Amino acid sequence: MKKDEEHSAASQRRFAPIIFCDFDGTITQLDVTDEVLSQLAHPSWREVEQEWVCGAIGSRECMERQLALVDTSPEELDALIDAIPLDPDFAQFCRFVEKRKAPFYVVSDGFDYVIRRVLRRSGVGGQLRNGTHLFASSLRIEGRRLVPSFPHSQPPCEHACATCKPAVMRRLGRGRHPVIFIGDGLSDRFAVEAADVIFAKRQLHAHCRERGLACRHFETFAEIQAALEKMLGARPLMRRQAVAV
């Protein structure tokens, strides 16, 4: 009996979840970058997008070429960002994971300028807003041009991503279990390979189903919170055991 108790205690110590989350279309209800391009860029940005979707270029080259087509002022950009609707349950979700002491990181091909402005509007602060738990592309405004840089592209990233999500997840998730990922789009298709538990919607959900990856569909962070409340109170999970499509 004592041996069983010791084994159970050791298992509980190994149960140390960590959560990674996409931003565009996941925390926000619309893809902010796509909205910026749709409203402020030359229409040829869509041709560049198709090159990325088809796999001809990586997301880093895609964003560099697309942002070169944007013509805007800081005021126009900020007004557009401030009109983007957020997941109504995200702020509550952040309070939940903080209370449960589960590390929470945003990993995004999108831009820190945009993300911090949105987080401020949603009332989320702390390690996300100050940047220590935020891994994203960088953006500066020069006149009417948007100039990107990519501090987390991790060259040589085999997929030429703007932010190498798997590299961030593997580095920060080392020694932790389960590694949880939340996302919605094609830019997340490499991140899920580094996750034990996947919450997915839209294109990412379709991608997981096509490749037989176990995932749980969601629409709002309230659904994710409800699932995690059960998961974090349950016994440790084996890899990819946690959720069903």
Backbone bond lengths (Angstrom), bond angles and torsions (degrees), N, CA, C in turn:
res aa  C-N    CA-C-N  psi(-1)  N-CA   C-N-CA  omega(-1)  CA-C   N-CA-C  phi
1 M - - - 1.460 - - 1.519 110.91 -
2 K 1.315 114.41 -43.16 1.454 118.78 -179.92 1.516 110.82 -62.31
3 K 1.341 117.14 -40.22 1.457 121.09 179.17 1.525 111.01 -62.03
4 D 1.353 117.55 -41.01 1.453 121.58 177.86 1.519 111.46 -63.26
5 E 1.326 116.41 -40.48 1.461 120.74 179.28 1.521 110.80 -64.88
6 E 1.338 116.37 -40.76 1.460 120.11 178.51 1.522 110.90 -64.56
7 H 1.339 116.62 -39.99 1.463 120.49 178.55 1.528 110.79 -64.09
8 S 1.347 116.29 -41.53 1.461 120.79 179.14 1.522 110.89 -63.79
9 A 1.329 116.73 -42.17 1.465 120.32 179.41 1.517 110.97 -63.74
10 A 1.350 116.62 -40.67 1.468 120.30 178.97 1.525 110.53 -64.33
11 S 1.360 116.56 -39.19 1.460 120.11 178.84 1.511 110.79 -63.36
12 Q 1.351 116.99 -41.72 1.449 120.40 -179.99 1.522 111.10 -64.06
13 R 1.329 117.48 -36.06 1.457 119.35 178.62 1.520 110.90 -65.70
14 R 1.332 117.12 -32.37 1.470 120.15 -179.59 1.522 111.54 -76.24
15 F 1.326 117.99 -16.34 1.455 122.04 -178.68 1.527 108.10 -81.51
16 A 1.336 115.71 93.43 1.457 121.58 -176.76 1.526 108.29 -134.65
17 P 1.341 117.93 82.23 1.463 120.86 -174.17 1.518 113.20 -66.90
18 I 1.327 114.97 151.74 1.455 122.75 174.01 1.530 106.61 -138.55
19 I 1.337 116.65 140.59 1.462 121.66 -171.85 1.527 110.21 -120.01
20 F 1.336 115.45 130.17 1.460 122.35 175.07 1.525 108.15 -119.24
21 C 1.334 116.04 143.43 1.466 119.63 -173.93 1.526 110.82 -141.57
22 D 1.317 115.59 134.41 1.459 122.77 169.59 1.539 108.59 -68.00
23 F 1.332 115.77 167.29 1.473 119.62 -179.75 1.528 112.44 -112.32
24 D 1.338 117.02 -65.71 1.462 121.46 -174.36 1.524 111.20 -62.79
25 G 1.328 116.43 120.92 1.458 120.44 178.66 1.515 113.88 80.53
26 T 1.324 117.03 -5.25 1.465 121.85 178.87 1.520 109.54 -110.55
27 I 1.326 116.85 -61.40 1.467 121.04 172.87 1.525 109.78 -76.89
28 T 1.322 116.24 -39.04 1.466 120.89 171.87 1.523 109.17 -92.39
29 Q 1.327 116.50 155.14 1.456 119.97 -179.92 1.526 112.38 -80.89
30 L 1.340 116.34 -18.92 1.458 122.04 175.81 1.520 108.35 -122.74
31 D 1.321 116.35 157.02 1.459 120.99 174.60 1.532 108.32 -76.33
32 V 1.335 117.05 111.55 1.459 121.04 -174.77 1.523 111.04 -62.43
33 T 1.320 116.88 -43.08 1.461 120.18 -178.92 1.518 110.72 -61.25
34 D 1.329 117.42 -42.82 1.460 120.41 178.05 1.522 111.43 -63.81
35 E 1.331 117.47 -36.69 1.457 120.48 178.12 1.531 111.16 -66.83
36 V 1.330 116.64 -41.05 1.469 120.63 176.52 1.524 109.98 -59.33
37 L 1.331 115.59 -46.25 1.457 119.40 -178.47 1.526 111.51 -67.90
38 S 1.312 117.54 -41.79 1.465 121.24 -178.67 1.525 111.81 -61.47
39 Q 1.334 115.93 -38.16 1.459 119.62 -173.91 1.527 114.41 -96.21
40 L 1.334 116.88 -24.31 1.463 118.52 -169.56 1.535 114.57 -123.61
41 A 1.338 117.77 -4.09 1.470 119.98 -176.07 1.527 111.14 -111.02
42 H 1.328 115.83 160.48 1.466 121.46 171.91 1.527 108.32 -61.45
43 P 1.337 117.89 141.35 1.473 120.72 -176.04 1.525 115.23 -56.87
44 S 1.311 118.27 -16.99 1.470 120.30 -179.68 1.524 112.48 -67.21
45 W 1.340 117.53 -6.48 1.466 119.09 176.75 1.527 110.56 -60.52
46 R 1.322 117.05 -28.11 1.459 120.54 -178.69 1.531 111.41 -68.65
47 E 1.314 117.12 -31.61 1.467 120.15 177.20 1.524 110.03 -66.32
48 V 1.337 115.94 -40.33 1.466 120.35 176.79 1.526 109.89 -64.20
49 E 1.324 116.19 -39.91 1.464 120.82 178.95 1.521 111.35 -58.26
50 Q 1.325 116.08 -42.01 1.455 120.09 -179.43 1.524 111.95 -65.38
51 E 1.320 117.18 -33.74 1.467 120.36 175.60 1.525 110.29 -61.50
52 W 1.354 115.65 -40.25 1.467 119.78 178.54 1.521 111.31 -68.96
53 V 1.333 117.15 -46.69 1.462 121.26 -179.62 1.526 110.87 -57.56
54 C 1.337 116.26 -38.39 1.469 120.97 -179.27 1.519 113.04 -78.82
55 G 1.341 117.00 -7.50 1.457 120.37 178.37 1.513 114.96 86.45
56 A 1.342 116.91 10.14 1.465 119.83 -179.63 1.528 111.68 -73.36
57 I 1.343 116.95 -29.51 1.466 121.82 178.79 1.531 108.38 -135.79
58 G 1.341 115.80 161.80 1.456 120.54 176.11 1.513 110.85 -87.74
59 S 1.341 116.19 171.50 1.467 119.44 -176.88 1.528 112.23 -68.19
60 R 1.330 117.90 -25.35 1.473 119.03 178.28 1.530 110.35 -66.02
61 E 1.311 117.93 -51.55 1.461 120.60 178.13 1.521 110.84 -62.77
62 C 1.318 116.51 -38.26 1.458 121.10 179.04 1.527 110.76 -57.50
63 M 1.334 117.00 -48.75 1.461 120.34 -177.58 1.519 112.39 -69.29
64 E 1.315 117.01 -38.54 1.463 119.70 177.55 1.522 110.71 -58.57
65 R 1.310 116.54 -47.53 1.467 120.87 -177.91 1.526 112.02 -70.52
66 Q 1.317 116.83 -37.43 1.466 119.41 -179.35 1.523 112.07 -70.40
67 L 1.330 117.95 -43.39 1.464 119.14 -178.57 1.519 111.86 -67.87
68 A 1.337 116.99 -24.72 1.469 119.88 175.17 1.525 111.66 -64.76
69 L 1.328 116.73 -15.14 1.465 121.79 -179.12 1.528 112.35 -95.19
70 V 1.341 118.11 -0.44 1.462 122.01 -177.20 1.520 110.52 -88.66
71 D 1.325 115.39 137.79 1.467 122.98 174.99 1.527 107.06 -129.81
72 T 1.334 117.27 110.01 1.467 119.94 -175.40 1.518 110.77 -157.64
73 S 1.310 115.45 165.48 1.467 121.83 172.47 1.527 108.00 -104.16
74 P 1.336 118.18 161.95 1.461 120.01 175.97 1.524 112.34 -57.28
75 E 1.330 116.61 -37.58 1.464 120.12 -179.17 1.529 111.27 -65.93
76 E 1.327 117.12 -42.14 1.467 120.68 177.82 1.523 111.00 -63.55
77 L 1.316 115.45 -43.03 1.456 119.87 -179.19 1.523 111.04 -63.43
78 D 1.336 116.68 -46.20 1.465 119.97 -178.61 1.527 111.59 -64.00
79 A 1.314 117.06 -39.53 1.468 120.20 179.37 1.522 110.57 -63.48
80 L 1.325 116.99 -39.15 1.460 120.40 178.52 1.527 110.61 -65.53
81 I 1.328 116.23 -46.01 1.471 120.41 -179.95 1.528 110.64 -60.09
82 D 1.322 116.12 -42.64 1.464 120.27 -175.65 1.529 112.84 -69.95
83 A 1.329 117.34 -14.33 1.469 120.64 179.61 1.527 112.37 -92.64
84 I 1.328 117.14 -4.46 1.466 120.22 -177.96 1.533 109.70 -75.60
85 P 1.325 118.39 126.24 1.471 119.80 179.18 1.526 111.74 -74.32
86 L 1.335 114.95 144.10 1.464 121.52 -179.69 1.518 110.30 -103.75
87 D 1.328 115.66 160.34 1.447 119.15 168.69 1.532 106.91 -62.45
88 P 1.335 117.64 123.51 1.471 119.90 -173.57 1.531 113.87 -66.01
89 D 1.324 116.92 -16.35 1.465 120.04 -176.10 1.527 112.99 -104.68
90 F 1.335 117.28 6.53 1.467 118.81 -174.01 1.529 112.26 -67.60
91 A 1.322 117.52 -44.96 1.466 119.57 -178.17 1.524 111.30 -60.54
92 Q 1.335 116.81 -41.29 1.461 120.89 177.47 1.524 110.58 -64.17
93 F 1.328 116.62 -38.77 1.464 120.94 178.08 1.530 110.43 -61.05
94 C 1.327 116.71 -42.53 1.469 120.18 178.78 1.523 111.23 -61.14
95 R 1.327 117.04 -40.14 1.464 120.13 177.13 1.528 110.83 -65.05
96 F 1.328 115.95 -36.83 1.463 120.72 179.30 1.529 111.67 -63.41
97 V 1.340 117.50 -49.88 1.466 118.97 -177.11 1.531 111.12 -69.02
98 E 1.328 116.50 -31.34 1.470 119.06 176.38 1.525 110.07 -65.69
99 K 1.319 116.63 -42.46 1.463 120.36 178.99 1.519 111.27 -64.19
100 R 1.330 116.54 -37.48 1.457 120.49 179.27 1.528 113.04 -81.52
101 K 1.337 116.84 -1.95 1.463 123.30 178.68 1.533 111.83 58.94
102 A 1.334 116.26 36.08 1.467 121.65 175.36 1.530 107.82 -96.47
103 P 1.327 119.28 117.04 1.464 120.79 -179.71 1.530 110.98 -56.46
104 F 1.339 116.27 135.09 1.465 122.12 -175.65 1.526 108.70 -129.96
105 Y 1.343 116.15 123.86 1.457 122.34 -177.89 1.525 110.50 -126.17
106 V 1.320 116.20 142.22 1.458 121.46 169.72 1.518 107.83 -97.61
107 V 1.337 116.07 127.61 1.463 122.35 175.90 1.526 106.82 -123.08
108 S 1.336 116.89 122.89 1.458 119.07 -169.11 1.521 112.04 -148.93
109 D 1.332 115.34 142.13 1.463 120.53 167.30 1.525 110.63 -73.96
110 G 1.338 116.86 -17.39 1.460 122.18 -179.93 1.520 112.12 -70.88
111 F 1.328 116.56 -167.01 1.459 120.65 -165.04 1.527 113.34 -114.59
112 D 1.339 114.27 137.56 1.465 120.97 -177.09 1.529 111.86 -57.96
113 Y 1.324 117.51 -38.25 1.468 121.54 179.20 1.526 110.43 -56.60
114 V 1.310 115.45 -47.11 1.467 121.55 -179.71 1.526 110.85 -66.85
115 I 1.318 116.50 -47.48 1.464 121.19 -174.71 1.524 111.13 -62.93
116 R 1.320 117.14 -44.54 1.466 119.15 -179.37 1.525 111.54 -65.05
117 R 1.328 117.22 -36.84 1.458 119.99 178.62 1.536 110.41 -65.82
118 V 1.311 116.50 -41.99 1.464 120.64 178.86 1.535 110.66 -66.10
119 L 1.324 117.26 -43.24 1.462 120.56 179.95 1.528 111.06 -62.50
120 R 1.320 116.17 -38.79 1.467 119.70 177.49 1.531 110.14 -61.82
121 R 1.335 116.53 -42.77 1.464 120.51 179.66 1.529 111.35 -65.21
122 S 1.330 116.57 -32.89 1.467 119.56 -177.74 1.525 112.48 -83.90
123 G 1.343 117.08 -5.40 1.452 120.49 179.54 1.509 114.42 83.92
124 V 1.338 117.29 10.58 1.463 122.04 179.21 1.523 109.17 -90.86
125 G 1.314 116.89 130.21 1.464 120.27 -179.88 1.507 111.78 -129.32
126 G 1.316 116.54 -137.49 1.455 121.60 174.93 1.507 113.95 63.78
127 Q 1.337 115.14 -139.60 1.462 120.85 -171.81 1.529 113.30 -70.40
128 L 1.320 117.58 -22.95 1.471 118.62 174.86 1.518 110.50 -71.15
129 R 1.326 116.53 -50.86 1.453 120.19 -176.47 1.525 112.17 -68.06
130 N 1.339 117.48 -35.31 1.466 117.61 -177.69 1.528 112.44 -81.53
131 G 1.333 116.28 -3.69 1.458 119.85 171.44 1.505 116.58 96.70
132 T 1.328 119.31 -10.65 1.466 119.43 -176.94 1.527 111.87 -72.32
133 H 1.332 117.91 -22.53 1.464 121.38 177.62 1.528 111.15 -115.67
134 L 1.337 115.71 24.52 1.462 121.38 -179.45 1.524 109.55 -124.32
135 F 1.328 116.19 122.74 1.460 122.29 177.60 1.526 107.51 -122.99
136 A 1.334 115.66 108.64 1.457 120.73 -173.88 1.526 109.37 -152.47
137 S 1.320 115.28 171.63 1.456 120.52 172.02 1.527 108.57 -71.24
138 S 1.328 115.97 157.06 1.464 121.08 179.29 1.524 110.11 -104.54
139 L 1.322 115.00 155.73 1.460 120.04 -177.23 1.518 110.06 -143.07
140 R 1.332 115.41 133.25 1.455 119.59 170.11 1.527 108.51 -127.73
141 I 1.327 114.58 153.83 1.461 120.92 -177.87 1.522 108.57 -107.16
142 E 1.315 116.30 123.61 1.463 122.45 178.57 1.523 107.96 -122.17
143 G 1.339 115.92 102.82 1.457 119.36 -175.38 1.516 109.97 64.86
144 R 1.319 116.08 -117.81 1.464 120.62 177.02 1.532 111.26 -108.11
145 R 1.318 116.21 18.88 1.461 120.73 -179.61 1.523 111.12 -112.25
146 L 1.316 114.85 147.40 1.461 122.05 174.93 1.522 108.37 -106.08
147 V 1.329 115.61 123.84 1.457 120.75 -174.68 1.532 109.16 -115.75
148 P 1.336 117.69 114.54 1.463 120.28 -178.03 1.524 113.23 -90.91
149 S 1.298 116.06 158.53 1.465 122.80 166.39 1.520 107.17 -143.72
150 F 1.342 116.13 165.36 1.465 119.37 -166.39 1.531 110.71 -135.59
151 P 1.335 116.50 77.69 1.471 120.19 -176.49 1.526 114.79 -68.69
152 H 1.338 117.83 -14.20 1.462 120.63 -177.11 1.527 111.95 -121.62
153 S 1.322 116.26 29.41 1.467 119.29 178.92 1.520 111.89 -79.98
154 Q 1.324 117.14 -11.95 1.464 123.18 172.77 1.532 113.40 48.92
155 P 1.337 119.20 56.23 1.472 118.11 179.02 1.524 110.93 -63.12
156 P 1.337 119.59 143.28 1.466 122.91 -1.16 1.531 112.12 -89.37
157 C 1.311 118.23 96.43 1.464 121.87 173.55 1.522 107.76 -65.37
158 E 1.310 117.19 124.95 1.461 119.98 -173.86 1.516 112.86 -63.90
159 H 1.348 116.84 -20.80 1.458 119.97 -179.79 1.524 112.42 -105.37
160 A 1.334 118.25 4.30 1.464 123.67 178.71 1.523 111.65 55.40
161 C 1.337 116.88 45.15 1.461 122.20 -177.32 1.530 111.40 -80.36
162 A 1.316 115.43 153.85 1.461 120.72 174.89 1.529 110.33 -66.91
163 T 1.319 116.78 -41.92 1.463 123.56 170.42 1.517 107.53 -127.94
164 C 1.317 116.84 123.69 1.461 120.19 -178.68 1.533 108.21 -82.85
165 K 1.305 115.58 88.99 1.463 120.97 -175.38 1.531 112.31 -61.11
166 P 1.339 119.28 -45.43 1.467 118.02 179.63 1.525 113.25 -58.70
167 A 1.336 117.30 -38.17 1.469 119.86 -179.50 1.524 110.88 -63.83
168 V 1.336 116.86 -43.62 1.462 120.91 177.72 1.529 110.23 -62.58
169 M 1.326 116.49 -44.95 1.459 121.00 -177.13 1.517 112.07 -65.08
170 R 1.320 116.47 -42.14 1.467 118.81 -179.36 1.522 111.73 -68.60
171 R 1.323 116.39 -36.58 1.471 119.38 -179.78 1.527 110.92 -68.94
172 L 1.328 117.20 -49.31 1.455 120.29 -176.50 1.527 112.42 -78.67
173 G 1.329 116.65 -25.46 1.454 120.31 -177.85 1.513 114.55 -87.36
174 R 1.322 117.10 -2.35 1.469 119.97 -179.35 1.527 110.64 -59.86
175 G 1.338 115.46 125.50 1.453 120.45 179.19 1.520 114.09 85.13
176 R 1.352 116.55 0.24 1.466 119.77 179.74 1.526 109.76 -114.03
177 H 1.345 115.81 152.61 1.469 120.18 -177.96 1.522 109.36 -159.69
178 P 1.346 117.35 133.36 1.464 127.35 -1.65 1.525 112.15 -85.36
179 V 1.326 115.72 156.00 1.467 122.41 171.03 1.526 106.70 -87.81
180 I 1.339 116.21 119.24 1.465 122.44 -174.54 1.524 109.09 -109.10
181 F 1.333 116.77 134.46 1.465 120.57 177.49 1.520 110.23 -125.70
182 I 1.348 115.30 139.45 1.469 122.99 179.04 1.522 107.68 -123.53
183 G 1.334 117.78 124.86 1.460 119.01 -179.16 1.509 113.24 -161.61
184 D 1.349 114.26 177.99 1.463 118.13 -174.17 1.524 115.55 -138.06
185 G 1.337 119.14 -16.94 1.460 118.16 -166.87 1.509 115.35 -133.06
186 L 1.331 114.77 -175.61 1.460 121.39 -178.16 1.523 112.17 -64.46
187 S 1.326 117.52 -27.60 1.466 119.38 179.21 1.522 111.84 -68.49
188 D 1.340 117.20 -10.06 1.465 121.56 179.94 1.525 113.12 -98.97
189 R 1.321 117.34 0.01 1.471 119.10 -171.94 1.517 113.31 -67.78
190 F 1.325 118.21 -22.88 1.465 120.25 176.28 1.528 110.68 -87.02
191 A 1.329 116.94 -30.59 1.466 120.83 -178.91 1.521 111.45 -62.66
192 V 1.328 117.29 -37.05 1.469 118.76 -175.23 1.522 112.32 -64.22
193 E 1.344 117.08 -21.72 1.465 119.39 178.87 1.525 111.71 -68.80
194 A 1.345 116.51 -17.94 1.466 120.38 179.93 1.527 111.82 -101.21
195 A 1.335 117.51 9.66 1.466 121.51 -175.34 1.518 111.53 -109.97
196 D 1.334 115.52 150.64 1.458 122.43 171.39 1.526 110.84 -90.76
197 V 1.323 115.74 -35.83 1.466 122.86 -176.81 1.523 107.96 -128.03
198 I 1.332 116.62 132.56 1.462 121.63 -175.46 1.523 109.99 -124.71
199 F 1.337 115.48 127.95 1.459 122.09 167.42 1.531 106.52 -109.76
200 A 1.330 117.03 124.82 1.459 120.09 -170.74 1.520 111.75 -140.29
201 K 1.329 115.36 150.56 1.460 121.39 170.72 1.524 108.59 -142.67
202 R 1.321 115.77 170.28 1.452 124.35 176.95 1.533 111.36 52.09
203 Q 1.324 116.22 -130.62 1.468 120.52 -173.16 1.518 112.67 -63.27
204 L 1.323 117.27 -34.44 1.466 118.88 -179.76 1.530 110.35 -67.76
205 H 1.317 117.43 -39.01 1.461 120.24 177.57 1.522 110.52 -61.45
206 A 1.336 116.39 -43.82 1.467 120.23 177.94 1.521 110.98 -62.85
207 H 1.330 116.87 -41.20 1.470 121.99 178.77 1.528 110.61 -60.11
208 C 1.329 117.22 -45.75 1.465 120.95 -179.13 1.523 111.01 -64.12
209 R 1.308 116.61 -41.64 1.458 119.62 -179.87 1.529 111.13 -65.25
210 E 1.331 116.31 -40.44 1.463 119.89 179.92 1.525 111.31 -62.66
211 R 1.322 116.82 -32.06 1.471 120.80 -176.25 1.521 113.23 -102.50
212 G 1.304 116.57 8.32 1.455 120.19 175.96 1.513 114.36 68.98
213 L 1.338 116.93 27.06 1.459 120.76 178.35 1.528 109.30 -89.41
214 A 1.315 116.79 126.75 1.460 120.53 178.32 1.519 109.42 -64.39
215 C 1.320 116.13 130.69 1.458 120.18 178.25 1.520 108.87 -153.64
216 R 1.312 115.43 165.79 1.464 120.66 175.44 1.523 108.34 -117.07
217 H 1.322 115.78 127.52 1.456 120.37 178.03 1.529 109.95 -74.70
218 F 1.333 116.33 143.88 1.463 120.87 175.46 1.519 109.21 -143.47
219 E 1.314 115.45 161.06 1.459 122.03 172.50 1.520 111.52 -121.00
220 T 1.333 117.53 -32.59 1.462 121.04 179.80 1.523 110.09 -134.06
221 F 1.324 115.39 162.26 1.455 120.43 179.11 1.527 112.09 -69.93
222 A 1.321 117.72 -17.85 1.467 119.42 174.48 1.517 110.03 -63.39
223 E 1.330 117.79 -38.12 1.462 121.59 177.93 1.527 110.78 -66.72
224 I 1.319 116.62 -41.09 1.466 120.29 178.65 1.526 109.61 -64.56
225 Q 1.333 116.48 -43.96 1.464 119.77 179.86 1.520 111.41 -60.44
226 A 1.328 116.50 -42.80 1.470 119.52 179.78 1.528 110.63 -61.65
227 A 1.340 116.86 -41.15 1.467 120.43 179.33 1.523 111.03 -67.00
228 L 1.333 116.70 -41.21 1.466 119.72 -178.85 1.518 112.16 -70.76
229 E 1.323 117.44 -31.14 1.463 119.29 176.52 1.525 110.62 -59.10
230 K 1.320 116.17 -38.98 1.461 120.45 176.63 1.527 111.05 -73.23
231 M 1.325 115.44 -44.01 1.456 120.40 -176.23 1.525 112.20 -64.82
232 L 1.329 116.62 -44.48 1.458 119.77 -176.09 1.520 112.16 -72.81
233 G 1.321 116.29 -16.06 1.448 119.38 176.80 1.512 112.87 -98.50
234 A 1.340 116.14 1.81 1.459 120.78 -176.58 1.522 110.70 -100.17
235 R 1.333 115.03 -179.32 1.460 120.92 178.91 1.528 109.71 -69.55
236 P 1.336 119.24 158.33 1.454 121.68 178.47 1.522 111.76 -55.03
237 L 1.340 115.52 147.48 1.457 121.83 -174.70 1.517 111.67 -104.20
238 M 1.304 115.85 144.50 1.455 120.32 171.33 1.521 108.50 -78.53
239 R 1.323 117.15 159.61 1.458 121.17 -177.85 1.528 110.53 -56.82
240 R 1.350 115.28 129.51 1.464 124.10 177.55 1.527 112.90 61.76
241 Q 1.321 117.55 16.01 1.457 120.58 179.06 1.522 111.62 -82.09
242 A 1.340 116.30 -25.09 1.446 119.85 -158.46 1.519 115.73 -68.65
243 V 1.316 118.69 -38.28 1.451 118.47 -167.42 1.506 111.63 -131.97
244 A 1.296 115.75 155.36 1.461 121.81 177.66 1.515 109.01 -117.28
245 V 1.324 116.26 155.04 1.459 121.45 179.36 1.522 108.88 -65.47
